[in-house]
Amino acid sequence: MDKFEVTVGQYARYLEVTDMEEPPDWNVMNQPQHQRRPVVNVDWEDAVKYCKWAGKRLPTEAEWEKAARGTDGRIYPWGNEAPTRLHANYGRNEWNNHQALTPVGSFEEGKSPYGIYDMAGNAWEWVFDWYDHDYYKKGPKKNPIGPAKGDGKVVRGGSWLYVPEFLRSAHRFDAQPTNRLFGYGFHCAKTP
């Protein structure tokens, strides 16, 4: 997985060379002070298309979780201690025109065991898989790729708005793939 969430600046370059539609509130997001903050207001298909354009893909849910938990099954990307303001951006009350988000990589103490930043807080992250509440009870134990179809896609990691419980690396959330909300962003991944 990429070390950082896709930023507004990266997404701006993508929009410059493609004919893709700008996300809602792009004129607010695409300001000099926000270029290093994660791009949000992108739906699942927007994220898939960006990653493909970049020569990558969205991570599977299992890849995302392993990148967040490591091989020791930690509760949060940084370990098992409860979140603090040194680990992640969470629990804010006001959107404030994209300023609720922090620049990517701002939380050195919150990075995952693989050196990946912002896997907890800042922006929910789209992953490739369809959502099935019971999938991990019935799916394959090794490298599951999620169900073949469904109504919602999985987002992981919590966001700037949510409480600490949503920051747990194993927490999963069901989102409509057409949602373009101010808390939905993404990391890209690449098959080695």
ROLOPA-951300 format. One record per atom (N, C-alpha, C, O): residue in one letter; z, x, y. Coordinates in steps of 0.001 Angstrom, whole numbers, padded with zeros to 6 digits, always signed. Last residue first. Layout:
<sites>
aZXY/...
</sites>
This chain:
<sites>
p-006102+002798-006503/p-006326+004256-006567/p-007584+004608-007323/p-007910+005786-007464/t-006764+000136-004371/t-006673+000534-005768/t-006981+002036-005858/t-008005+002490-005348/k-004810-000476-001560/k-006045+000079-002093/k-005811+000475-003531/k-004790+001075-003868/a-003702-002953+000817/a-003486-002054-000317/a-004833-001530-000783/a-005876-002084-000436/c-002243-003995+003935/c-003368-003866+003009/c-002963-002892+001899/c-002013-002121+002036/h+000103-006402+005119/h-000200-005016+004796/h-001493-005060+003970/h-001793-006089+003365/f+000301-009035+007610/f-000012-008491+006299/f-000095-006957+006301/f-000326-006322+007329/g+001663-012077+009024/g+000831-010887+009129/g+000558-010352+007738/g+000575-011116+006773/y+003076-014772+010576/y+002342-014369+009371/y+001402-013210+009679/y+000475-013335+010479/g+004275-015942+012759/g+005119-015089+011923/g+004399-014570+010696/g+005041-013973+009832/f+002710-017746+014086/f+003128-016539+014786/f+004114-015684+014019/f+004727-014784+014593/l+000181-018866+011730/l+001445-018998+012442/l+001862-017672+013062/l+001427-016607+012624/r-001974-020491+010280/r-002112-019391+011244/r-000896-019493+012159/r-000943-020121+013217/n-002623-021645+007071/n-001631-021500+008145/n-001945-020279+008992/n-002152-019180+008477/t-004227-021809+004882/t-004875-022014+006179/t-003908-021894+007358/t-004317-022026+008512/p-002587-021596+002666/p-003442-020454+003006/p-004158-020597+004351/p-004642-019607+004899/q+000784-022525+003042/q-000594-023013+002985/q-001529-021892+003432/q-001294-021287+004478/a+003227-020762+001186/a+002588-021051+002466/a+001171-021573+002242/a+000458-021107+001353/d+006305-020147-000239/d+005049-020851-000452/d+004448-021232+000898/d+005082-021944+001676/f+008017-017092-000766/f+007830-018304+000028/f+006423-018826-000175/f+005467-018056-000271/r+010591-015149-002266/r+009199-015600-002236/r+009129-016884-001444/r+010071-017676-001447/h+012641-012290-002506/h+012450-013632-001938/h+010967-013944-001804/h+010186-013133-001305/a+013071-009724-003315/a+012624-010661-004336/a+012364-012066-003786/a+011913-012941-004524/s+014025-008433-001049/s+012723-008029-001597/s+012192-008987-002651/s+010981-009057-002863/r+015442-010421+001526/r+015564-009850+000186/r+014176-009558-000393/r+013257-010361-000234/l+015174-011793+003834/l+014706-010413+003838/l+014796-009751+002462/l+014283-008650+002263/f+016413-014200+003757/f+014962-014212+003564/f+014381-012795+003520/f+013205-012626+003198/e+019027-013613+004461/e+018745-013957+003064/e+017247-013918+002755/e+016854-013637+001623/p+019051-013266+007308/p+019017-012119+006404/p+018662-012445+004954/p+018048-011618+004280/v+016768-015709+008801/v+018100-015187+008492/v+018005-014069+007450/v+016981-013940+006779/y+013771-015326+010888/y+014588-015807+009785/y+015903-015068+009589/y+016124-013980+010120/l+012090-014277+012852/l+012812-015516+013119/l+013905-015816+012095/l+014874-016501+012419/w+010718-012075+011931/w+011559-011917+013111/w+012486-013106+013328/w+013553-012960+013923/s+010733-012714+008350/s+010121-012418+009647/s+011180-012272+010727/s+012380-012338+010460/g+010110-012120+004795/g+010812-012692+005935/g+010129-012331+007245/g+009065-011711+007245/g+008770-011099+002485/g+009401-010212+003433/g+010181-010810+004592/g+010855-010075+005313/r+005680-012844+001685/r+006893-012109+001333/r+007482-011426+002558/r+006787-011200+003549/v+003834-015656+000564/v+004166-014712+001631/v+005516-014098+001284/v+006374-014738+000676/v+001372-016970-001580/v+002686-016362-001446/v+002732-015517-000175/v+001803-014766+000125/k-000300-020106-001063/k-000304-018664-001316/k+001102-018133-001070/k+001918-018788-000421/g-000633-023330-002648/g-000162-022431-001607/g-000285-020986-002035/g-000363-020682-003225/d-001827-024522-004842/d-001955-025169-003538/d-001567-024239-002398/d-002113-024345-001300/g-003819-022746-007290/g-002606-023361-006785/g-002872-024027-005453/g-004012-024086-004993/k-004891-020495-009925/k-005121-021437-008826/k-003787-022017-008388/k-002759-021806-009032/a-004049-018555-011660/a-005462-018572-011299/a-005768-019522-010142/a-006781-019371-009460/p-000898-016934-010826/p-001701-017985-011438/p-003136-017970-010900/p-003400-017438-009822/g-000409-013296-010939/g-000243-014637-010400/g-001147-015646-011073/g-002061-015272-011807/i-000529-010942-012211/i-001458-011131-011092/i-001404-012541-010541/i-002267-012936-009756/p+001953-008647-013400/p+001421-010014-013301/p+000525-010153-012073/p+000789-009557-011028/n+002797-006069-014623/n+001681-006227-013685/n+001114-007648-013614/n-000095-007829-013757/k+004535-007425-017299/k+004017-006199-016711/k+002778-006504-015871/k+001828-007121-016353/k+005099-009985-018172/k+006208-009171-017658/k+005710-007913-016949/k+006404-007387-016079/p+003153-012888-017401/p+003322-011599-018067/p+004419-010773-017400/p+004627-010869-016191/g+005006-016002-016749/g+003893-015063-016623/g+004147-013775-017367/g+005234-013575-017909/k+007300-017544-016788/k+006316-017751-017847/k+005149-016767-017822/k+004380-016705-018781/k+008892-016775-014689/k+009559-017172-015938/k+008564-017234-017087/k+008935-017004-018238/y+007176-016366-012606/y+007807-015189-013201/y+008596-015511-014466/y+008932-014608-015233/y+006416-019042-011934/y+005464-018101-012526/y+006145-016917-013207/y+005721-016509-014288/d+007706-021185-010770/d+008210-020689-012050/d+007341-019606-012683/d+007519-019287-013858/h+006266-021667-008373/h+007714-021463-008344/h+008237-020797-009609/h+009116-019939-009538/d+003442-020148-007497/d+003947-021017-008564/d+005434-020699-008669/d+005810-019579-009017/y+000881-019343-005243/y+002303-019559-005457/y+002524-020518-006625/y+001876-021560-006724/w-001616-016833-005714/w-001255-018237-005528/w+000229-018373-005850/w+000768-017602-006643/d-001681-013459-004352/d-001407-014473-005374/d-001229-015897-004858/d-000765-016131-003741/f-001921-011511-002302/f-003106-012097-002914/f-002816-013374-003710/f-003647-014282-003728/v+000221-012084+000546/v-000189-011321-000628/v-001305-012099-001308/v-001597-013231-000923/w+001230-011920+003937/w+000384-012537+002924/w+000186-011561+001771/w+000006-010363+001985/e+004445-011532+005150/e+003228-010850+004736/e+002504-011623+003648/e+003062-011938+002598/w+006201-012230+008175/w+005933-012569+006779/w+004620-011894+006411/w+003765-011703+007275/a+007210-009604+010355/a+006258-010683+010048/a+006244-010948+008550/a+006272-010016+007747/n+010179-008651+010783/n+009020-008536+011664/n+008034-009672+011397/n+008023-010639+012159/g+011482-008413+007390/g+011499-008769+008801/g+010171-008509+009493/g+009171-008187+008852/a+010625-005884+005272/a+011643-006911+005510/a+011667-007166+007009/a+011852-006242+007802/m+008765-004031+005467/m+008630-004934+004329/m+009703-006015+004367/m+009675-006954+003572/d+008565-002005+007440/d+008503-003429+007809/d+008249-004367+006629/d+007583-005390+006785/y+006958+000770+005742/y+007769+000169+006784/y+007561-001342+006881/y+006534-001878+006466/i+007214+002829+002958/i+006473+001735+003586/i+007425+001007+004534/i+008552+000675+004168/g+008269+004790+001298/g+007966+005127+002677/g+007160+004077+003411/g+006486+004393+004391/y+009098+003943-001118/y+007780+004578-001082/y+007345+004913+000346/y+006192+005277+000579/p+011425+002595-000687/p+011524+003886-001367/p+010193+004640-001401/p+010165+005838-001681/s+010890+001314+002727/s+011023+001181+001276/s+011125+002555+000620/s+010934+003572+001286/k+012843+001460+005782/k+011630+001644+004987/k+011926+001599+003485/k+013055+001817+003046/g+014969+001229+007498/g+014598+000060+006717/g+013392+000249+005822/g+012956-000697+005166/e+015338+003409+009079/e+016357+003154+008049/e+016014+001960+007166/e+016708+001707+006181/e+013187+003163+010851/e+013194+004261+009886/e+014189+003993+008751/e+013914+004313+007595/f+011697+000874+012326/f+012972+000893+011600/f+012943+001923+010477/f+012707+001596+009314/s+009180+000824+013451/s+010329+001020+014341/s+011648+001215+013598/s+012622+001678+014191/g+006778+000300+012189/g+007431+001575+011945/g+008650+001842+012798/g+009115+002980+012864/v+005222-001613+014781/v+005347-001250+013369/v+005997+000127+013245/v+005793+001002+014086/p+007175-002985+017441/p+006086-002121+016987/p+006305-001713+015526/p+007438-001497+015096/t+008471-006314+016805/t+008659-004927+017219/t+007457-004101+016782/t+006774-004484+015832/l+008262-009641+018104/l+007886-008629+017115/l+008132-007236+017681/l+008016-007013+018886/a+008773-010984+020364/a+009772-011102+019305/a+009504-010075+018213/a+010415-009686+017482/q+006602-010808+022003/q+007617-009782+022145/q+008766-009925+021157/q+009649-009068+021116/h+004800-012885+021885/h+004583-011752+020976/h+005650-010665+021095/h+005604-009686+020350/n+006046-014788+023737/n+004688-014239+023858/n+004478-012909+023140/n+004029-011932+023739/n+008667-015562+022771/n+008453-014806+023996/n+007117-014062+024021/n+007066-012862+024291/w+010202-016657+020604/w+008925-015977+020378/w+008557-015074+021557/w+008169-013925+021346/e+013659-016555+019993/e+012595-016886+020930/e+011360-016028+020682/e+011464-014807+020564/n+015611-015712+018231/n+015482-017142+018504/n+014251-017513+019308/n+013840-018673+019305/r+015841-013509+015392/r+015608-013761+016824/r+015369-015248+017041/r+014966-015956+016118/g+016196-012638+012749/g+017208-013462+013399/g+017041-013657+014888/g+018015-013947+015583/y+014883-009239+012671/y+015108-010576+012122/y+016093-011339+012994/y+016742-010764+013868/n+013769-006206+011882/n+013675-007145+012994/n+013777-008557+012420/n+012852-009019+011753/a+015901-003828+010145/a+014787-004778+010252/a+014889-005620+011516/a+015950-005730+012131/h+017927-001834+010221/h+017024-001960+009078/h+015777-002782+009345/h+014705-002469+008826/l+019550-001994+012363/l+018940-000687+012126/l+017902-000745+011010/l+017093+000171+010859/r+020722-004454+012293/r+019644-004269+013278/r+019006-002879+013184/r+018014-002616+013865/t+021123-004854+008744/t+021655-004680+010092/t+020461-004531+011018/t+019317-004488+010565/p+021516-006359+005521/p+020703-005976+006672/p+021529-005822+007944/p+022491-006552+008182/a+023740-004900+003050/a+023279-006038+003857/a+022486-005567+005071/a+022753-004487+005598/e+022636-002523+000611/e+023532-002915+001702/e+022894-004022+002532/e+021676-004075+002696/n+020825-001669-001262/n+021586-002881-001553/n+022550-003309-000453/n+023208-004342-000570/g+017749-000510+000174/g+018825-000403-000812/g+019541-001723-000983/g+018930-002785-000862/w+015522-000893+001748/w+016361+000285+002028/w+017468+000480+001014/w+018083+001546+000988/p+014428-003355+000815/p+013656-002111+000726/p+014493-000846+000926/p+014190+000182+000320/y+017069-004916-001106/y+016272-004802+000121/y+015466-003508+000030/y+015806-002640-000774/i+017907-004556-003735/i+017889-005904-003156/i+016998-005949-001920/i+016259-006912-001715/r+016241-002455-006142/r+017084-002660-004970/r+016902-004063-004379/r+015840-004669-004525/g+015166-001473-008564/g+015475-002890-008388/g+016352-003197-007200/g+017147-004135-007259/d+014274+001090-008941/d+015693+000849-009202/d+016120-000583-008897/d+017310-000892-008961/t+011737+001481-008182/t+011961+001394-009630/t+013417+001100-009960/t+013761+000885-011122/g+011128-000629-005307/g+011141+000642-006017/g+011348+000436-007505/g+011155-000665-008021/r+010939-002865-003701/r+012162-002666-004490/r+012252-001307-005163/r+013340-000878-005549/a+008450-002762-002354/a+009682-003059-001613/a+010936-002671-002391/a+011902-002194-001795/a+006624-002200-004342/a+006642-001329-003163/a+007916-001539-002354/a+008414-000600-001732/k+007151-004373-005998/k+007494-003025-006458/k+007559-002062-005280/k+008441-001206-005222/e+006184-006454-004344/e+007603-006391-004700/e+008002-005013-005197/e+009080-004525-004857/w+003447-005823-004179/w+004255-005895-002969/w+005737-005731-003316/w+006455-004969-002668/e+002716-006023-006856/e+002597-004737-006162/e+003477-004718-004927/e+004164-003734-004653/a+003185-008772-007246/a+003936-007785-008026/a+003871-006400-007377/a+004872-005683-007353/e+001316-009909-005502/e+002742-010139-005280/e+003583-009096-006014/e+004571-008596-005476/t-001202-007513-004614/t-000703-008621-005422/t+000781-008789-005114/t+001410-007906-004532/p-002371-006770-001291/p-001642-006424-002513/p-001327-007679-003312/p-001201-008769-002755/l-005730-007217-000192/l-004326-007629-000115/l-003626-007173-001385/l-004232-007189-002456/r-007699-004183+000104/r-007469-005544-000361/r-006029-005922-000060/r-005209-005071+000281/k-010211-002083+001649/k-008974-002285+000899/k-008908-003727+000423/k-009927-004413+000346/g-012044-001567+003595/g-012209-000897+002305/g-011004-001028+001409/g-010783-000205+000521/a-011824-003096+005831/a-011180-001783+005886/a-011319-001003+004578/a-010778+000096+004454/w-012947-005455+004912/w-013659-004694+005941/w-013121-003259+006011/w-013885-002319+006227/k-010819-006264+003259/k-012117-005926+002671/k-012928-005077+003648/k-013532-004083+003246/c-008855-006804+005200/c-008630-005754+004203/c-009948-005314+003567/c-010167-004121+003360/y-010119-008949+006581/y-009792-007694+007262/y-009647-006565+006239/y-010244-005499+006394/k-010281-010874+004527/k-011500-010341+005146/k-011238-009032+005881/k-012048-008108+005811/v-007555-011375+003989/v-008443-010894+002927/v-009682-010227+003538/v-010081-009143+003112/a-006745-012371+006499/a-006148-011147+005965/a-007032-010538+004880/a-007237-009324+004853/d-008271-014720+006650/d-008408-013689+007688/d-007893-012348+007158/d-008532-011314+007348/e-007182-016077+004448/e-008574-015624+004397/e-008846-014563+005464/e-009577-013606+005207/w-004587-016632+005413/w-004778-015809+004224/w-006199-015252+004168/w-006389-014073+003871/d-004608-016352+009046/d-004409-017058+007786/d-004732-016124+006621/d-005106-014969+006825/v-002758-014983+011721/v-003897-014867+010819/v-003598-015653+009550/v-002477-015625+009041/n-000644-014748+013392/n-001529-015902+013594/n-002797-015784+012768/n-003804-016419+013081/v-000442-011200+014063/v+000015-012435+013418/v-000961-013544+013793/v-001980-013295+014436/v-000260-007699+013894/v-001084-008860+014205/v-000493-010041+013433/v-000090-009891+012279/p+002647-005884+014885/p+001796-006459+013838/p+000963-007620+014365/p+001429-008419+015177/r+002213-003607+017671/r+002962-004667+016991/r+002063-005263+015907/r+000840-005158+015999/r+000678-001901+019105/r+001345-001339+017916/r+002222-002370+017203/r+002900-002037+016232/q-000227-003511+021244/q-001202-002902+020342/q-000583-002336+019064/q-001254-002293+018033/h+001265-004674+023265/h+001389-005225+021912/h+000505-004513+020873/h+000511-004911+019708/q+000738-003664+025753/q+002108-003508+025243/q+002278-004001+023809/q+003322-003772+023199/p-002015-004467+026177/p-001638-003069+025932/p-000245-002892+025321/p-000070-002043+024447/q-002781-007415+024237/q-002384-006792+025496/q-001917-005359+025203/q-001470-005074+024092/n-003386-009575+022345/n-004209-008398+022584/n-003989-007829+023992/n-004906-007778+024812/m-001689-011856+022459/m-001415-010740+021550/m-002119-009463+021971/m-001520-008387+021957/v-002955-013481+024353/v-001558-013079+024554/v-001242-011844+023711/v-000607-010903+024187/n-005483-013842+023279/n-005385-013291+024638/n-003956-012874+024977/n-003763-011991+025814/w-004850-015073+020853/w-005320-013687+020853/w-005197-013058+022242/w-004849-011884+022369/d-003960-017625+020206/d-003192-016835+021176/d-003602-015366+021219/d-002797-014507+021578/p-005410-017599+016921/p-004810-018313+018056/p-003961-017370+018911/p-003331-016443+018402/p-007776-014895+016260/p-006657-015759+015899/p-006137-016516+017127/p-006403-016107+018258/e-011343-015017+016643/e-010049-014504+017080/e-008937-015434+016617/e-009132-016649+016585/e-013703-014905+013999/e-012999-015683+015020/e-011661-015035+015371/e-010940-014565+014492/m-016059-012233+013526/m-014949-013078+013086/m-014278-013747+014278/m-014283-013234+015397/d-018167-010555+013635/d-018282-011819+014380/d-017172-012788+013977/d-017328-014005+014074/t-017156-007137+014235/t-017531-008258+013370/t-017693-009497+014247/t-017393-009479+015441/v-016249-005292+016029/v-017441-004944+015234/v-017867-006034+014251/v-018838-005860+013515/e-014016-006422+017279/e-015099-005858+018096/e-016376-005636+017306/e-017472-005777+017849/l-012287-007024+015194/l-012962-008127+015888/l-014130-007629+016742/l-015123-008338+016909/y-011447-004384+014573/y-012148-005201+013585/y-012925-006328+014270/y-014093-006557+013955/r-010035-003768+016901/r-011224-002983+016531/r-012082-003746+015534/r-013308-003752+015642/a-007983-005668+016668/a-008897-005727+017815/a-010171-004946+017515/a-011268-005403+017836/y-006598-004747+014460/y-007316-006008+014337/y-008313-006175+015490/y-009378-006764+015303/q-005469-002449+015554/q-006401-002335+014432/q-007249-003599+014315/q-008459-003532+014098/g-003836-003658+017541/g-004879-002699+017893/g-005913-002532+016795/g-007111-002478+017075/v-002076-005180+015986/v-002971-005857+016927/v-004129-004930+017288/v-005279-005367+017336/t-001891-003753+012650/t-001474-003950+014036/t-002506-004736+014842/t-003648-004921+014421/v-000732-004262+009417/v-001916-004188+010271/v-001499-004567+011692/v-000833-005581+011903/e+002207-002379+008545/e+001502-003649+008680/e+000289-003439+009581/e+000286-002535+010416/f+002028+000938+007048/f+002380-000002+008112/f+001623-001319+007977/f+000548-001376+007381/k+001138+002251+004767/k+002483+002560+005266/k+002961+001519+006282/k+004158+001245+006372/d-000576+000326+002302/d-000547+001038+003570/d+000899+001204+004033/d+001763+000387+003719/m+000000+000840-001194/m+000000+000000+000000/m+000000+000875+001243/m+000501+001999+001240/
</sites>
